[in-house]
């Protein structure tokens, strides 16, 4: 989120999508993204959500974790990119330990905290990235998004992009939103998936949708 005074929807945001079975070597995969605003004390909430919705891969933004803080979920592997030099931030991917996958190198970007895995599907290898952009209006946001999207693999980027555009139900656009919108228009096979209701609320300002997926077409469930 992009303001200290902002309150995420229900103190969290969860949006889930499912890969169709003909694309997955692991049968159907359910992927969800969650803006946690500190996950350290929400372990039971994470477990309950995963079990209730049978989530296979959970992308968590704003973990607020540090390397000395342990965080484990039974029967899942966790890959983290903690913010080291400042408070807040941080991203993580939680994936069932039964799913075949590989961890990918973390990209050293200026504006987007990220961590990625590669998952084999029936027809190709799929790159799944968890992303958090604290300031999408930054000069380097465009180049950072391009590096994440410039993959030899089909990809899905999910997380909190702090990017506004009317196309995904924001009342106004910002620089980051226009950047993403132009990217979508320039790639015919790139789509965006966003929830029906806003994920960000702030007093005296309009609500916005800041958390979503984009990349390879995937199916909501």
RAPELIN-V789582 format. One record per residue. RES is the residue in one small letter. SS is DSSP state (2 for helix, 1 for strand, 0 for the rest). PSI is psi in radians with two decimals (999 if undefined). Layout:
RES	SS	PSI
RES	SS	PSI
This chain:
x	0	2.75
x	0	0.35
x	0	2.44
x	0	-0.41
x	0	-0.09
x	0	2.58
x	1	2.06
x	1	2.69
x	2	2.09
x	2	0.51
x	2	0.26
x	0	2.94
x	0	2.26
x	1	2.21
x	1	2.23
x	1	2.53
x	1	2.78
x	1	2.26
x	1	2.31
x	0	2.68
x	2	-0.49
x	2	-0.06
x	2	-0.17
x	0	2.25
x	0	-0.14
x	0	0.53
x	0	-2.73
x	0	2.43
x	1	2.22
x	1	2.16
x	1	2.32
x	1	2.62
x	1	2.52
x	1	2.10
x	1	1.83
x	0	-0.48
x	0	0.93
x	0	1.93
x	0	-0.17
x	0	-0.77
x	0	0.33
x	0	0.45
x	2	-0.81
x	2	-0.60
x	2	-0.70
x	2	-0.83
x	2	-0.77
x	2	-0.72
x	2	-0.79
x	2	-0.78
x	2	-0.72
x	2	-0.70
x	2	0.08
x	0	0.90
x	0	2.36
x	0	-0.69
x	1	2.15
x	1	2.16
x	1	2.10
x	1	2.21
x	1	2.77
x	0	1.01
x	0	-0.53
x	0	0.32
x	0	2.70
x	0	2.77
x	0	-0.50
x	0	-0.09
x	0	2.07
x	0	2.48
x	0	2.04
x	0	2.57
x	0	2.19
x	0	2.36
x	0	0.24
x	1	2.65
x	1	2.54
x	1	2.22
x	1	2.25
x	1	2.61
x	1	1.59
x	0	2.54
x	0	2.16
x	0	-0.63
x	0	-0.10
x	0	2.92
x	0	2.86
x	0	-2.86
x	0	-2.83
x	0	2.51
x	1	2.73
x	1	2.63
x	1	2.21
x	1	2.14
x	1	2.46
x	1	2.36
x	0	-0.13
x	0	-0.14
x	0	2.23
x	0	2.26
x	0	2.96
x	1	2.51
x	1	2.44
x	0	2.73
x	0	2.49
x	0	2.28
x	0	2.33
x	0	1.66
x	0	2.85
x	0	-0.54
x	0	-0.23
x	1	1.99
x	1	2.36
x	1	2.71
x	1	2.48
x	1	2.64
x	1	2.86
x	1	2.23
x	1	2.23
x	1	2.36
x	0	-3.11
x	0	-0.48
x	0	-0.26
x	0	3.03
x	1	2.35
x	1	2.23
x	1	2.20
x	1	2.14
x	1	2.39
x	1	2.23
x	1	2.46
x	1	2.08
x	1	1.89
x	0	-0.53
x	0	1.68
x	0	-0.12
x	0	-0.05
x	0	2.60
x	0	-0.57
x	0	0.02
x	2	-0.73
x	2	-0.83
x	2	-0.59
x	2	-0.79
x	2	-0.72
x	2	-0.66
x	2	-0.69
x	2	-0.66
x	2	-0.30
x	0	1.37
x	0	2.52
x	0	-0.17
x	0	2.58
x	1	2.53
x	1	2.72
x	1	2.14
x	1	2.26
x	1	2.55
x	1	-2.70
x	1	1.93
x	0	-0.11
x	0	0.69
x	0	2.16
x	0	2.44
x	0	2.48
x	2	-0.43
x	2	-0.60
x	2	0.75
x	0	0.59
x	0	2.58
x	0	-0.31
x	0	2.97
x	0	2.76
x	0	-3.12
x	2	-0.74
x	2	-0.70
x	2	-0.73
x	2	-0.61
x	2	-0.84
x	2	-0.70
x	2	-0.73
x	2	-0.62
x	2	-0.76
x	2	-0.71
x	2	-0.45
x	2	-0.13
x	0	1.88
x	0	-0.47
x	0	0.21
x	0	2.24
x	1	2.84
x	1	2.44
x	1	2.19
x	0	2.74
x	0	2.91
x	0	-0.51
x	0	2.69
x	0	2.69
x	0	0.00
x	1	2.27
x	1	2.41
x	0	2.42
x	0	2.48
x	0	0.22
x	0	2.79
x	0	2.66
x	0	2.74
x	1	2.78
x	0	1.88
x	0	-0.24
x	1	2.20
x	1	3.09
x	1	2.58
x	1	2.75
x	1	-2.33
x	0	2.42
x	0	2.27
x	0	2.88
x	1	2.26
x	1	2.64
x	0	999
